[in-house]
Amino acid sequence: DADVAAVRLADYRSPAYRIIHTDLTFDLADGTTRVTSRLTLERDPSTAPGTPLVLDGQALELVSVAVDDRRLEANEIQVDAESLTLLDVPAACTVTVVTDIHPETNTALEGLYKSGSMYCTQCEAEGFRRITYYLDRPDVLARFRTTLIADAARYPVLLSNGNLIADVALGDGRRQVTWEDPFPKPSYLFALVAGDLALLEDSFTTQSGRRVALRIYSEPHNIGQCGY
């Protein structure tokens, strides 16, 4: 494709900043989903102080940006169609970014989109930047904690990477579910599913005697094929 720029190994540069931990909250709602991202960041020792932090982002509506819980003013950031730049950040800090996205009208099939009555994600290779502003590159690995908030009746199954650590019924008919992935991963491996899914359960015992739970989720009309 003549419109795709070549990426050459000789041009590789390590990231100026690294994300140690990513804490995401998705408030799934018709029309607009609000994503709150709290990033624990460290500047690479080889990076000069004062180097801007440039986060990738596409088709996002920026609501607010804060560094160590101080909301930044317009003159402290730059936003364009491909990125969010923080002009001056400490060597180590927490960056909180709030964005609005529209999964129902996302026809790119990248990031978070609505497929029928189900929310799902496709982040490989660079789809995560359609979810929130991020260092969306495979050499930035972070531990993820993901909280999903959605209508309990319409979306009884709320899934993301890692281990389920919290499942709370909220007073307004919604549920709040939190998953924590203990293993650092690049953003392209992030996954989220919310919907009315059927479940097939089984277990497997390893040679060392460890019992592993197996759970396969599927749309109800396909669950009968999942046993195979």
Rosetta blueprint (number, residue, H / E / L):
1 D L
2 A L
3 D L
4 V L
5 A L
6 A L
7 V L
8 R L
9 L H
10 A H
11 D H
12 Y L
13 R L
14 S L
15 P L
16 A L
17 Y E
18 R E
19 I E
20 I E
21 H E
22 T E
23 D E
24 L E
25 T E
26 F E
27 D E
28 L L
29 A L
30 D L
31 G L
32 T L
33 T E
34 R E
35 V E
36 T E
37 S E
38 R E
39 L E
40 T E
41 L E
42 E E
43 R E
44 D L
45 P L
46 S L
47 T L
48 A L
49 P L
50 G L
51 T L
52 P L
53 L E
54 V E
55 L E
56 D E
57 G L
58 Q L
59 A L
60 L L
61 E E
62 L E
63 V E
64 S E
65 V E
66 A E
67 V E
68 D L
69 D L
70 R E
71 R E
72 L L
73 E L
74 A H
75 N H
76 E H
77 I E
78 Q E
79 V E
80 D L
81 A L
82 E L
83 S E
84 L E
85 T E
86 L E
87 L L
88 D L
89 V L
90 P L
91 A L
92 A E
93 C E
94 T E
95 V E
96 T E
97 V E
98 V E
99 T E
100 D E
101 I E
102 H L
103 P H
104 E H
105 T H
106 N L
107 T L
108 A L
109 L L
110 E L
111 G E
112 L E
113 Y E
114 K E
115 S E
116 G L
117 S L
118 M E
119 Y E
120 C E
121 T E
122 Q E
123 C L
124 E L
125 A L
126 E L
127 G L
128 F H
129 R H
130 R H
131 I L
132 T L
133 Y L
134 Y E
135 L L
136 D L
137 R L
138 P L
139 D L
140 V L
141 L L
142 A E
143 R E
144 F E
145 R E
146 T E
147 T E
148 L E
149 I E
150 A E
151 D E
152 A L
153 A L
154 R L
155 Y L
156 P L
157 V E
158 L E
159 L E
160 S E
161 N L
162 G L
163 N E
164 L E
165 I E
166 A E
167 D E
168 V E
169 A E
170 L L
171 G L
172 D L
173 G L
174 R E
175 R E
176 Q E
177 V E
178 T E
179 W E
180 E E
181 D E
182 P E
183 F E
184 P E
185 K E
186 P L
187 S H
188 Y H
189 L H
190 F L
191 A L
192 L E
193 V E
194 A E
195 G E
196 D L
197 L L
198 A E
199 L E
200 L E
201 E E
202 D E
203 S E
204 F E
205 T E
206 T L
207 Q L
208 S L
209 G L
210 R L
211 R E
212 V E
213 A E
214 L E
215 R E
216 I E
217 Y E
218 S E
219 E L
220 P H
221 H H
222 N H
223 I H
224 G H
225 Q H
226 C L
227 G L
228 Y L
